[in-house]
Amino acid sequence: MITKVIQEDHIQKAKQYINKGDKFVIISHVSPDGDAIGSSLGLYHFLSAYGKDNISVIVPTDFPSFLKWMPNTKDIIIHAQTPELAEQLIEEADVIFCLDFNVPKRVEKLAPALLRAPGRKVLIDHHLDPGDFCKLVISHPGISSTSELIFRFICQLGEYELITRDAATCIYAGMMTDTGAFTYNSNKPEIYTIIGELIKKGIDKDAIYRHVNQTYSESRLRLMGYIVYEKMKTYADKQASLITLSLDELNQFQYKTGDTEGFVNLPLSIEGIAFSVFLKQDKEYIKISLRSVGDFPCNLFAAKYFNGGGHKNASGGEFHGTIEEAIAVFEQGLAEFNPTLPLI
C-alpha cells in the first residue's frame, strides 16, 4: 500500500484539467537531468495512454546523450534550437505541466513565454519553496524525485493500469538518477514498493542503469582522470573538497552536454570527505553543484553563498564572476558556515 501524499482536492482539480484539456505541454528546467526527462516522459506516456494525442514535451536546453535512449526522447522540443515552435506550443496549450522546478527562473529564456501563456498551469515538483506562478501547485519536498511524485500522482488518479512499460521505464530512470542510483535521499521503504510496481510493468532496471551510467564517451573518461589528478582539492580539516573546470579545460576534452555528470560525487568516496562542490564555467555564469553525506545541509550552503538551493544532500547554484572569485567565495563559506550538526 502506497501512502496518498497528494491532497485529494488537488488530484480532482488536476483530473478536471486533464479531462477538459485538448492541447498539453510539459515543461522542465534548464540543463535537464534524469529526473527532469524521466518525469516529463513518464507523464507524456501516461497522458497518451489516457487518450490525449496532442502532447508536447519542451525543455529550455539540450540534455545529455546518456538520457536519449528513453522512449520518445526524439520528440522532445528544445527551446534553444526551435524557440518559435516551443513558444507557440506553450501559447496554444490548454494545460501546462511544470515539472521538477519550483520557480520560473529555472527555465531561463523560456520563462517569459511560460508566464504569459493563458493555459492552466500545474506545478508538480519536489523542491523547496515553490513559486506562485501556477494555478495548481503539487509540491512535496519530502519525496525523493519528481518522477516518484509522477508515479504517485497517476496512482492517486486511479489510473495505475495506464502506466505502460515505456512510462514505467522513464519514471524509474528519473527516480534512479535523482537518488544517485538509490545511494542518497532514498531510505523510505515506499520507494522500493514503487520500484517493485515498476518492475511489474516490465522494466529492465539493470539495463536502465547501464544506459545511464555505462555509456559515456572516451573524452569523459579522460576528463574524469584529469579532474581527479589535477583539479580536485581537499580541505581535510573541513571534511570538504572542491573541483573546478574552466571553459578552456572543457574544450580541451571536447566537452559535450552531460560529460561532467556525477563528477561532484567523486570526492565523497574519500574517507573523511562529507561535502563536495564542483564549479563548472559556462558561457554566461559558473554552474555550482554541491553534494554532501550525513547531516551537512549543502542546500543551506548553496542558498547562502551561491544563490541556489535544493535538497539537503544534493543542491545547485550559480555564480556570476570568475572561477577565482567563485573559489574565494567557497573558501570564505567554509570558514564561516557553521551548521548546528557536524558534517559526519
VEXBAMI-239654 format. One record per residue (C-alpha): z, y, x; residue number from 1; residue in one letter. Coordinates in steps of 0.2 Angstrom, whole numbers. Layout:
// residues N
+-------+-------+-------+-----+----+
!    pz !    py !    px !   i ! aa !
+-------+-------+-------+-----+----+
!     Z !     Y !     X ! NUM !  A !
...
+-------+-------+-------+-----+----+
//
This chain:
// residues 344
+-------+-------+-------+-----+----+
!    pz !    py !    px !   i ! aa !
+-------+-------+-------+-----+----+
!     0 !     0 !     0 !   1 !  M !
!    -5 !    17 !     7 !   2 !  I !
!     5 !    32 !     3 !   3 !  T !
!    -3 !    45 !    -8 !   4 !  K !
!    -1 !    61 !     3 !   5 !  V !
!   -13 !    72 !    -6 !   6 !  I !
!    -7 !    82 !   -21 !   7 !  Q !
!   -14 !    74 !   -37 !   8 !  E !
!   -20 !    91 !   -44 !   9 !  D !
!   -30 !    94 !   -28 !  10 !  H !
!   -38 !    77 !   -30 !  11 !  I !
!   -43 !    81 !   -48 !  12 !  Q !
!   -50 !    98 !   -43 !  13 !  K !
!   -60 !    90 !   -29 !  14 !  A !
!   -66 !    77 !   -41 !  15 !  K !
!   -72 !    90 !   -53 !  16 !  Q !
!   -81 !    99 !   -39 !  17 !  Y !
!   -90 !    83 !   -34 !  18 !  I !
!   -95 !    78 !   -52 !  19 !  N !
!  -102 !    96 !   -56 !  20 !  K !
!  -110 !    99 !   -39 !  21 !  G !
!  -128 !    96 !   -35 !  22 !  D !
!  -130 !   103 !   -18 !  23 !  K !
!  -117 !    99 !    -5 !  24 !  F !
!  -114 !   105 !    13 !  25 !  V !
!  -102 !    98 !    25 !  26 !  I !
!   -97 !   109 !    40 !  27 !  I !
!   -87 !   105 !    55 !  28 !  S !
!   -81 !   115 !    71 !  29 !  H !
!   -90 !   121 !    86 !  30 !  V !
!   -92 !   108 !   100 !  31 !  S !
!   -89 !    94 !    88 !  32 !  P !
!   -79 !    79 !    94 !  33 !  D !
!   -77 !    62 !    87 !  34 !  G !
!   -66 !    67 !    73 !  35 !  D !
!   -77 !    81 !    68 !  36 !  A !
!   -93 !    70 !    67 !  37 !  I !
!   -84 !    54 !    61 !  38 !  G !
!   -75 !    63 !    46 !  39 !  S !
!   -91 !    73 !    42 !  40 !  S !
!  -102 !    57 !    41 !  41 !  L !
!   -89 !    47 !    33 !  42 !  G !
!   -88 !    60 !    19 !  43 !  L !
!  -108 !    61 !    19 !  44 !  Y !
!  -109 !    42 !    17 !  45 !  H !
!   -96 !    42 !     3 !  46 !  F !
!  -105 !    56 !    -7 !  47 !  L !
!  -121 !    47 !    -5 !  48 !  S !
!  -113 !    31 !   -12 !  49 !  A !
!  -106 !    41 !   -26 !  50 !  Y !
!  -123 !    46 !   -32 !  51 !  G !
!  -126 !    63 !   -24 !  52 !  K !
!  -143 !    64 !   -15 !  53 !  D !
!  -143 !    82 !    -9 !  54 !  N !
!  -130 !    82 !     6 !  55 !  I !
!  -132 !    92 !    22 !  56 !  S !
!  -120 !    90 !    37 !  57 !  V !
!  -120 !   106 !    48 !  58 !  I !
!  -112 !   109 !    65 !  59 !  V !
!  -112 !   125 !    75 !  60 !  P !
!  -117 !   117 !    91 !  61 !  T !
!  -123 !   101 !    98 !  62 !  D !
!  -112 !    86 !   101 !  63 !  F !
!  -110 !    73 !   114 !  64 !  P !
!  -123 !    59 !   116 !  65 !  S !
!  -110 !    46 !   116 !  66 !  F !
!  -107 !    50 !    97 !  67 !  L !
!  -125 !    50 !    92 !  68 !  K !
!  -125 !    31 !    88 !  69 !  W !
!  -116 !    34 !    72 !  70 !  M !
!  -126 !    31 !    56 !  71 !  P !
!  -136 !    46 !    51 !  72 !  N !
!  -131 !    57 !    66 !  73 !  T !
!  -150 !    61 !    67 !  74 !  K !
!  -149 !    70 !    50 !  75 !  D !
!  -135 !    82 !    56 !  76 !  I !
!  -141 !   100 !    57 !  77 !  I !
!  -136 !   110 !    72 !  78 !  I !
!  -135 !   129 !    68 !  79 !  H !
!  -138 !   134 !    86 !  80 !  A !
!  -155 !   125 !    85 !  81 !  Q !
!  -160 !   129 !    67 !  82 !  T !
!  -150 !   144 !    62 !  83 !  P !
!  -161 !   150 !    47 !  84 !  E !
!  -161 !   132 !    39 !  85 !  L !
!  -142 !   130 !    42 !  86 !  A !
!  -138 !   146 !    34 !  87 !  E !
!  -150 !   144 !    19 !  88 !  Q !
!  -142 !   127 !    15 !  89 !  L !
!  -125 !   135 !    16 !  90 !  I !
!  -130 !   149 !     4 !  91 !  E !
!  -138 !   137 !    -8 !  92 !  E !
!  -124 !   124 !    -9 !  93 !  A !
!  -113 !   122 !   -24 !  94 !  D !
!   -99 !   114 !   -14 !  95 !  V !
!   -95 !   116 !     4 !  96 !  I !
!   -83 !   105 !    13 !  97 !  F !
!   -75 !   112 !    28 !  98 !  C !
!   -69 !    98 !    39 !  99 !  L !
!   -57 !    97 !    55 ! 100 !  D !
!   -55 !   116 !    57 ! 101 !  F !
!   -42 !   127 !    50 ! 102 !  N !
!   -49 !   145 !    52 ! 103 !  V !
!   -67 !   152 !    51 ! 104 !  P !
!   -67 !   157 !    70 ! 105 !  K !
!   -68 !   138 !    74 ! 106 !  R !
!   -86 !   138 !    68 ! 107 !  V !
!   -90 !   154 !    78 ! 108 !  E !
!  -108 !   160 !    74 ! 109 !  K !
!  -108 !   150 !    58 ! 110 !  L !
!   -93 !   159 !    51 ! 111 !  A !
!  -102 !   174 !    43 ! 112 !  P !
!  -113 !   163 !    33 ! 113 !  A !
!   -99 !   152 !    28 ! 114 !  L !
!   -88 !   166 !    22 ! 115 !  L !
!  -101 !   175 !    12 ! 116 !  R !
!  -108 !   159 !     3 ! 117 !  A !
!  -104 !   158 !   -15 ! 118 !  P !
!  -101 !   139 !   -17 ! 119 !  G !
!   -84 !   131 !   -20 ! 120 !  R !
!   -76 !   128 !    -3 ! 121 !  K !
!   -65 !   114 !     1 ! 122 !  V !
!   -55 !   113 !    17 ! 123 !  L !
!   -49 !    95 !    22 ! 124 !  I !
!   -40 !    96 !    39 ! 125 !  D !
!   -25 !    91 !    49 ! 126 !  H !
!   -22 !   106 !    60 ! 127 !  H !
!    -8 !   118 !    58 ! 128 !  L !
!    -9 !   135 !    49 ! 129 !  D !
!   -24 !   133 !    38 ! 130 !  P !
!   -33 !   150 !    33 ! 131 !  G !
!   -36 !   155 !    15 ! 132 !  D !
!   -55 !   156 !    16 ! 133 !  F !
!   -57 !   140 !     4 ! 134 !  C !
!   -54 !   138 !   -14 ! 135 !  K !
!   -46 !   121 !   -12 ! 136 !  L !
!   -35 !   118 !     3 ! 137 !  V !
!   -31 !   100 !     8 ! 138 !  I !
!   -21 !   102 !    24 ! 139 !  S !
!    -9 !    88 !    31 ! 140 !  H !
!    -5 !    91 !    50 ! 141 !  P !
!     6 !    75 !    49 ! 142 !  G !
!   -10 !    65 !    48 ! 143 !  I !
!   -17 !    58 !    64 ! 144 !  S !
!   -35 !    64 !    61 ! 145 !  S !
!   -46 !    72 !    48 ! 146 !  T !
!   -56 !    55 !    47 ! 147 !  S !
!   -40 !    47 !    42 ! 148 !  E !
!   -37 !    60 !    29 ! 149 !  L !
!   -55 !    57 !    23 ! 150 !  I !
!   -51 !    39 !    20 ! 151 !  F !
!   -35 !    44 !    10 ! 152 !  R !
!   -45 !    56 !     0 ! 153 !  F !
!   -58 !    43 !    -5 ! 154 !  I !
!   -44 !    31 !    -9 ! 155 !  C !
!   -35 !    43 !   -20 ! 156 !  Q !
!   -51 !    47 !   -29 ! 157 !  L !
!   -50 !    29 !   -34 ! 158 !  G !
!   -66 !    25 !   -25 ! 159 !  E !
!   -62 !    13 !   -11 ! 160 !  Y !
!   -76 !     2 !   -16 ! 161 !  E !
!   -88 !    15 !   -12 ! 162 !  L !
!   -83 !    16 !     6 ! 163 !  I !
!   -98 !     7 !    14 ! 164 !  T !
!   -99 !    -1 !    31 ! 165 !  R !
!  -108 !    15 !    38 ! 166 !  D !
!   -94 !    26 !    31 ! 167 !  A !
!   -80 !    15 !    37 ! 168 !  A !
!   -88 !    15 !    55 ! 169 !  T !
!   -89 !    34 !    55 ! 170 !  C !
!   -71 !    35 !    49 ! 171 !  I !
!   -64 !    23 !    62 ! 172 !  Y !
!   -74 !    31 !    76 ! 173 !  A !
!   -66 !    48 !    71 ! 174 !  G !
!   -48 !    40 !    70 ! 175 !  M !
!   -50 !    31 !    87 ! 176 !  M !
!   -57 !    47 !    96 ! 177 !  T !
!   -43 !    59 !    89 ! 178 !  D !
!   -29 !    47 !    95 ! 179 !  T !
!   -36 !    43 !   112 ! 180 !  G !
!   -40 !    25 !   106 ! 181 !  A !
!   -23 !    25 !    97 ! 182 !  F !
!   -13 !    29 !   113 ! 183 !  T !
!    -5 !    45 !   105 ! 184 !  Y !
!    -1 !    53 !    88 ! 185 !  N !
!    -3 !    35 !    81 ! 186 !  S !
!    14 !    27 !    79 ! 187 !  N !
!    14 !    27 !    60 ! 188 !  K !
!    11 !    10 !    53 ! 189 !  P !
!     0 !    15 !    39 ! 190 !  E !
!   -14 !    20 !    52 ! 191 !  I !
!   -15 !     1 !    56 ! 192 !  Y !
!   -15 !    -3 !    37 ! 193 !  T !
!   -30 !     8 !    36 ! 194 !  I !
!   -39 !     0 !    51 ! 195 !  I !
!   -37 !   -16 !    43 ! 196 !  G !
!   -45 !   -10 !    27 ! 197 !  E !
!   -60 !    -3 !    38 ! 198 !  L !
!   -62 !   -19 !    46 ! 199 !  I !
!   -63 !   -27 !    29 ! 200 !  K !
!   -78 !   -16 !    27 ! 201 !  K !
!   -87 !   -25 !    41 ! 202 !  G !
!   -85 !   -13 !    55 ! 203 !  I !
!   -85 !   -19 !    73 ! 204 !  D !
!   -71 !    -9 !    81 ! 205 !  K !
!   -74 !   -17 !    98 ! 206 !  D !
!   -92 !   -11 !    98 ! 207 !  A !
!   -87 !     6 !    92 ! 208 !  I !
!   -75 !     8 !   107 ! 209 !  Y !
!   -89 !     3 !   119 ! 210 !  R !
!  -101 !    16 !   111 ! 211 !  H !
!   -89 !    30 !   113 ! 212 !  V !
!   -80 !    25 !   130 ! 213 !  N !
!   -93 !    15 !   140 ! 214 !  Q !
!  -110 !    23 !   138 ! 215 !  T !
!  -108 !    38 !   150 ! 216 !  Y !
!  -121 !    44 !   162 ! 217 !  S !
!  -121 !    41 !   181 ! 218 !  E !
!  -118 !    60 !   183 ! 219 !  S !
!  -102 !    59 !   173 ! 220 !  R !
!   -95 !    46 !   184 ! 221 !  L !
!   -99 !    56 !   199 ! 222 !  R !
!   -92 !    72 !   192 ! 223 !  L !
!   -76 !    62 !   187 ! 224 !  M !
!   -74 !    57 !   205 ! 225 !  G !
!   -77 !    74 !   211 ! 226 !  Y !
!   -63 !    82 !   199 ! 227 !  I !
!   -50 !    69 !   204 ! 228 !  V !
!   -53 !    71 !   223 ! 229 !  Y !
!   -57 !    89 !   224 ! 230 !  E !
!   -52 !    98 !   208 ! 231 !  K !
!   -36 !    91 !   202 ! 232 !  M !
!   -20 !   100 !   207 ! 233 !  K !
!    -2 !    93 !   203 ! 234 !  T !
!    14 !   103 !   201 ! 235 !  Y !
!    26 !    89 !   204 ! 236 !  A !
!    42 !   100 !   201 ! 237 !  D !
!    34 !   105 !   184 ! 238 !  K !
!    28 !    87 !   179 ! 239 !  Q !
!    11 !    96 !   177 ! 240 !  A !
!    -7 !    95 !   183 ! 241 !  S !
!   -22 !   107 !   182 ! 242 !  L !
!   -41 !   103 !   183 ! 243 !  I !
!   -54 !   117 !   184 ! 244 !  T !
!   -73 !   117 !   184 ! 245 !  L !
!   -85 !   132 !   186 ! 246 !  S !
!  -102 !   133 !   179 ! 247 !  L !
!  -109 !   131 !   196 ! 248 !  D !
!  -100 !   115 !   198 ! 249 !  E !
!  -105 !   108 !   181 ! 250 !  L !
!  -123 !   112 !   185 ! 251 !  N !
!  -122 !   103 !   202 ! 252 !  Q !
!  -118 !    87 !   192 ! 253 !  F !
!  -132 !    90 !   179 ! 254 !  Q !
!  -119 !    93 !   166 ! 255 !  Y !
!  -123 !    88 !   148 ! 256 !  K !
!  -113 !    90 !   132 ! 257 !  T !
!   -98 !    78 !   132 ! 258 !  G !
!   -99 !    73 !   151 ! 259 !  D !
!   -81 !    80 !   153 ! 260 !  T !
!   -74 !    72 !   138 ! 261 !  E !
!   -57 !    64 !   142 ! 262 !  G !
!   -55 !    72 !   159 ! 263 !  F !
!   -40 !    81 !   154 ! 264 !  V !
!   -31 !    64 !   151 ! 265 !  N !
!   -34 !    58 !   168 ! 266 !  L !
!   -19 !    66 !   177 ! 267 !  P !
!    -7 !    59 !   163 ! 268 !  L !
!    -9 !    42 !   172 ! 269 !  S !
!     0 !    48 !   187 ! 270 !  I !
!    18 !    44 !   187 ! 271 !  E !
!    29 !    59 !   183 ! 272 !  G !
!    15 !    69 !   176 ! 273 !  I !
!    18 !    74 !   157 ! 274 !  A !
!     7 !    89 !   155 ! 275 !  F !
!   -11 !    91 !   159 ! 276 !  S !
!   -23 !   106 !   157 ! 277 !  V !
!   -42 !   107 !   160 ! 278 !  F !
!   -50 !   124 !   162 ! 279 !  L !
!   -69 !   122 !   160 ! 280 !  K !
!   -80 !   138 !   162 ! 281 !  Q !
!   -93 !   141 !   148 ! 282 !  D !
!  -106 !   155 !   147 ! 283 !  K !
!   -95 !   166 !   136 ! 284 !  E !
!   -77 !   161 !   140 ! 285 !  Y !
!   -66 !   147 !   148 ! 286 !  I !
!   -63 !   132 !   137 ! 287 !  K !
!   -45 !   126 !   138 ! 288 !  I !
!   -40 !   108 !   135 ! 289 !  S !
!   -21 !   103 !   135 ! 290 !  L !
!   -13 !    86 !   134 ! 291 !  R !
!     5 !    80 !   135 ! 292 !  S !
!    15 !    65 !   133 ! 293 !  V !
!    33 !    63 !   127 ! 294 !  G !
!    41 !    79 !   119 ! 295 !  D !
!    32 !    93 !   128 ! 296 !  F !
!    24 !   104 !   115 ! 297 !  P !
!     7 !   108 !   123 ! 298 !  C !
!     2 !   116 !   107 ! 299 !  N !
!    15 !   130 !   109 ! 300 !  L !
!     9 !   132 !   127 ! 301 !  F !
!    -9 !   134 !   121 ! 302 !  A !
!    -3 !   147 !   107 ! 303 !  A !
!     7 !   157 !   119 ! 304 !  K !
!    -5 !   158 !   134 ! 305 !  Y !
!   -22 !   154 !   128 ! 306 !  F !
!   -25 !   160 !   111 ! 307 !  N !
!   -25 !   142 !   105 ! 308 !  G !
!   -15 !   128 !    96 ! 309 !  G !
!   -17 !   111 !    89 ! 310 !  G !
!    -6 !    96 !    90 ! 311 !  H !
!    10 !    93 !    99 ! 312 !  K !
!     2 !    82 !   112 ! 313 !  N !
!   -17 !    87 !   111 ! 314 !  A !
!   -22 !   105 !   110 ! 315 !  S !
!   -35 !   118 !   114 ! 316 !  G !
!   -38 !   136 !   118 ! 317 !  G !
!   -49 !   149 !   126 ! 318 !  E !
!   -48 !   162 !   139 ! 319 !  F !
!   -59 !   177 !   142 ! 320 !  H !
!   -60 !   181 !   161 ! 321 !  G !
!   -62 !   172 !   177 ! 322 !  T !
!   -57 !   155 !   182 ! 323 !  I !
!   -45 !   163 !   195 ! 324 !  E !
!   -37 !   174 !   181 ! 325 !  E !
!   -35 !   158 !   170 ! 326 !  A !
!   -27 !   149 !   184 ! 327 !  I !
!   -15 !   163 !   186 ! 328 !  A !
!   -10 !   163 !   168 ! 329 !  V !
!    -7 !   144 !   168 ! 330 !  F !
!     4 !   145 !   183 ! 331 !  E !
!    13 !   160 !   175 ! 332 !  Q !
!    16 !   149 !   160 ! 333 !  G !
!    23 !   135 !   170 ! 334 !  L !
!    35 !   147 !   177 ! 335 !  A !
!    40 !   155 !   160 ! 336 !  E !
!    38 !   142 !   147 ! 337 !  F !
!    55 !   133 !   144 ! 338 !  N !
!    54 !   122 !   128 ! 339 !  P !
!    71 !   115 !   122 ! 340 !  T !
!    66 !    97 !   126 ! 341 !  L !
!    61 !    91 !   144 ! 342 !  P !
!    43 !    85 !   147 ! 343 !  L !
!    48 !    67 !   148 ! 344 !  I !
+-------+-------+-------+-----+----+
//
